[in-house]
């Protein structure tokens, strides 16, 4: 597994990175319509918040999602270039702790 990423031609690695970035752009461009279809349209508080924040809430959410996806990209690169299973297990354990912590933080804000 350690050689998988390194064995890919540079052009292919660049293509994968561009695809990853394109998905970030698509997410950013569709957040508003997804938010409108998921959030209860009859919720006056959400409608008011959306009006007050203009497009800032979509922008913030887009930046947050892109940031998380970029972190995942970096972790994937670490996993693909890791020398052995023990190192990969350590990376996964660190990610599990990080994600669990973030989940608890997110829930505490609700």
C-alpha angles and dihedrals in degrees: 000000000000091000099048098090094036091051094055113099113252091244091057092048089051090050091052091050091049090051089051091051091046090057088052089053093048091050091050092050095048102041094096095053092043090049091050093051097044102040112075104264090212093058103112093191093055091044090051092047090050091052094046095048094042102195096334093100092054091046092050093047091048091052091048094050092045090049092051092046091050090051089051089050090054092047090050090053089051091050093047093050098040115123099225148359093266091059091047090050090052091051091050092049091051091050092048090053092047094049093045090051092049091048091053091048091050093049091048089060093054 
